Amino acid sequence: MEFNRSAALIAENAKYVEGGVNSNFRIGMQGGPLVFQWGDGPYLIDVDRNRLIDYYCGMGAMVLGYTPPRSAAGGEDSDRQGHPVCRPIGGGV
């Protein structure tokens, strides 16, 4: 797995927000904070196309997971990328 794109985006965001993210929780993540592009079920897919299990579960997945089919069917395209709570996303800073 590589995280070059996430690292570059976090570095760019650091010009505007201390540490490149708006949460002390993500600043302390081992390996550095990641930038996620979308979520699917229990998985988060970052901008480097790594598919990671969201073991924190508090980063938006909660009970139904990311982008559950029945609720996503009525949402807009941006909603289908996953729930934006507590995660850095492209254009989210």
C-alpha positions as CSV (number, residue, x, y, z in Angstrom):
1,M,0.0,0.0,0.0
2,E,1.1,3.5,-0.8
3,F,-0.2,6.7,0.6
4,N,1.6,9.3,-1.5
5,R,-1.6,11.1,-2.8
6,S,-3.0,11.4,0.8
7,A,0.3,12.7,2.1
8,A,0.5,15.3,-0.7
9,L,-3.1,16.5,-0.1
10,I,-2.5,16.7,3.7
11,A,0.7,18.8,3.0
12,E,-1.3,21.1,0.7
13,N,-4.1,21.4,3.3
14,A,-1.5,22.3,6.0
15,K,-1.1,25.7,4.2
16,Y,-4.6,26.5,5.4
17,V,-5.3,24.3,8.5
18,E,-2.8,23.4,11.2
19,G,-1.6,19.8,10.5
20,G,-3.6,19.6,7.3
21,V,-6.7,18.3,9.0
22,N,-9.4,19.7,11.3
23,S,-9.2,17.0,14.0
24,N,-6.6,16.2,16.6
25,F,-7.7,12.6,16.3
26,R,-6.6,12.3,12.7
27,I,-3.3,14.2,13.3
28,G,-2.3,11.4,15.8
29,M,-3.0,8.5,13.4
30,Q,0.0,6.3,12.9
31,G,1.4,6.8,9.5
32,G,-0.3,10.2,9.2
33,P,-3.8,11.2,8.3
34,L,-5.4,9.8,5.2
35,V,-7.7,11.4,2.7
36,F,-10.7,9.2,1.9
37,Q,-12.5,9.4,-1.4
38,W,-15.5,7.2,-0.6
39,G,-16.9,4.6,1.7
40,D,-18.6,1.3,0.9
41,G,-20.1,-0.9,3.7
42,P,-17.3,-1.3,6.4
43,Y,-14.6,-0.1,4.0
44,L,-13.1,3.3,3.3
45,I,-11.3,3.9,0.0
46,D,-8.6,6.6,0.1
47,V,-7.4,8.8,-2.7
48,D,-4.5,6.3,-3.3
49,R,-7.2,3.6,-4.0
50,N,-6.3,1.6,-0.9
51,R,-9.4,-0.3,0.5
52,L,-9.3,-0.2,4.3
53,I,-11.6,-1.6,6.9
54,D,-12.9,1.2,9.2
55,Y,-12.2,-0.4,12.6
56,Y,-13.0,2.9,14.3
57,C,-16.6,2.7,13.1
58,G,-17.2,6.1,14.5
59,M,-15.9,7.8,11.4
60,G,-19.3,7.7,9.9
61,A,-20.1,4.1,9.3
62,M,-22.1,3.5,12.5
63,V,-24.7,0.7,12.1
64,L,-25.4,0.6,8.4
65,G,-22.0,1.0,7.0
66,Y,-21.0,3.6,4.4
67,T,-23.4,4.1,1.5
68,P,-26.1,1.6,2.4
69,P,-28.0,0.8,-0.9
70,R,-31.5,1.8,0.4
71,S,-30.5,5.1,1.8
72,A,-28.1,6.0,-1.0
73,A,-30.7,5.4,-3.6
74,G,-32.5,8.6,-2.7
75,G,-29.3,10.7,-2.1
76,E,-27.4,12.9,-4.4
77,D,-24.1,11.9,-6.1
78,S,-22.0,13.5,-3.3
79,D,-23.9,11.4,-0.7
80,R,-23.0,8.2,-2.5
81,Q,-19.3,8.8,-1.8
82,G,-20.0,8.1,1.8
83,H,-20.8,9.9,5.0
84,P,-18.5,13.0,5.4
85,V,-18.5,13.0,9.2
86,C,-15.0,12.9,10.8
87,R,-13.0,12.2,7.7
88,P,-11.0,14.4,5.4
89,I,-12.3,14.2,1.8
90,G,-11.3,15.8,-1.4
91,G,-12.6,19.4,-1.3
92,G,-13.5,19.0,2.3
93,V,-11.0,21.5,3.8
